[in-house]
Amino acid sequence: MTTLKERMERLTKGRGEARVRELQDSVERLRKSERTDLVRNWGSALHSKTRLTILSLLNLYGELTTTELQAILRLSQPNVSRHLTILEFVGTVKHRNQGRWAYYSVTGSMTKVLP
């Protein structure tokens, strides 16, 4: 079994220990960056067929309430709310309150991505 150091040396084609350290530092900075976390969260948020369906419905209809999504998807209110919370956390969905209703819609950046 090869060690990380051996694999890094192979990648740097024998350019020495300094190059290996430089690459290791770059990888560590990337792992700690917020962008990596955002991409990881975004990918796992879109891993669910239900969340993709919610995004498509919001893109198609513009704005929908939790109750409307619940009726369309035939899911419980807590289940729909959980999916919406995850989508909102990663920035794909936003909401506005009007009276006692919360209207959800797709964020501007997502409208360019969705069909």
C-alpha positions in Angstrom: 0.0 0.0 0.0 1.4 3.4 -1.0 1.5 6.3 1.4 0.2 9.7 0.6 3.7 11.0 0.5 4.7 8.4 -2.2 1.6 9.2 -4.3 2.4 12.9 -4.0 6.0 12.3 -5.1 4.7 10.4 -8.1 2.4 13.3 -9.0 5.2 15.8 -8.7 7.5 13.5 -10.8 10.4 13.6 -8.3 10.5 17.4 -8.0 11.3 17.1 -4.4 10.0 17.4 -0.9 9.3 21.1 -1.2 6.9 20.5 -4.1 5.1 17.8 -2.2 4.6 20.1 0.8 3.4 22.8 -1.5 0.8 20.5 -3.0 -0.2 19.2 0.5 -0.7 22.7 1.7 -2.9 23.5 -1.4 -5.0 20.5 -0.8 -5.4 21.4 2.9 -6.4 25.0 2.0 -9.0 23.6 -0.5 -10.5 21.3 2.1 -10.9 24.2 4.6 -12.3 26.6 2.0 -16.0 27.6 2.2 -16.4 26.9 -1.5 -15.6 23.2 -1.0 -18.2 23.0 1.8 -20.8 24.8 -0.3 -20.2 22.5 -3.3 -20.4 19.5 -1.0 -23.6 20.8 0.6 -25.1 21.8 -2.8 -24.4 18.3 -4.2 -25.9 16.5 -1.3 -28.9 18.8 -1.3 -29.6 17.9 -4.9 -29.0 14.2 -4.4 -32.7 13.8 -3.5 -35.3 13.2 -6.2 -37.8 15.0 -4.0 -35.7 18.1 -3.7 -35.0 18.1 -7.5 -38.8 17.8 -8.0 -39.4 20.7 -5.7 -36.9 22.9 -7.5 -38.5 22.0 -10.9 -42.0 22.9 -9.5 -40.8 26.2 -8.1 -39.1 27.0 -11.4 -42.2 26.1 -13.3 -44.8 27.9 -11.1 -42.6 30.7 -9.8 -43.8 30.7 -6.1 -45.5 28.0 -4.1 -46.4 27.6 -0.4 -45.5 24.5 1.7 -49.2 23.5 1.6 -49.3 23.7 -2.2 -46.1 21.6 -2.5 -47.5 19.2 0.0 -50.7 18.7 -2.1 -48.7 18.3 -5.4 -46.1 15.9 -4.0 -48.5 14.1 -1.6 -46.0 14.4 1.2 -46.5 15.4 4.8 -46.0 19.0 5.8 -42.9 18.3 8.0 -41.3 16.4 5.2 -41.8 19.2 2.6 -40.6 21.7 5.2 -37.5 19.7 5.8 -36.7 19.5 2.1 -37.3 23.3 1.7 -35.0 24.0 4.7 -32.2 22.1 3.1 -32.7 23.8 -0.2 -32.8 27.2 1.4 -29.6 26.4 3.5 -27.6 25.8 0.3 -29.0 28.9 -1.4 -31.1 27.3 -4.1 -34.5 28.4 -2.7 -35.6 31.6 -0.9 -38.9 32.5 0.8 -40.9 35.5 1.6 -43.6 35.8 4.3 -47.0 37.2 3.5 -49.3 37.1 6.4 -49.2 33.6 7.8 -48.0 32.0 4.5 -44.4 31.5 3.4 -44.0 31.6 -0.4 -41.0 29.7 -1.7 -39.2 30.4 -5.0 -36.0 29.5 -6.8 -33.1 31.9 -6.4 -32.0 33.8 -9.4 -28.8 31.8 -9.9 -30.8 28.6 -10.0 -33.2 29.7 -12.7 -30.3 29.6 -15.2 -29.5 26.0 -14.3 -32.9 24.4 -14.2 -34.9 23.3 -17.3 
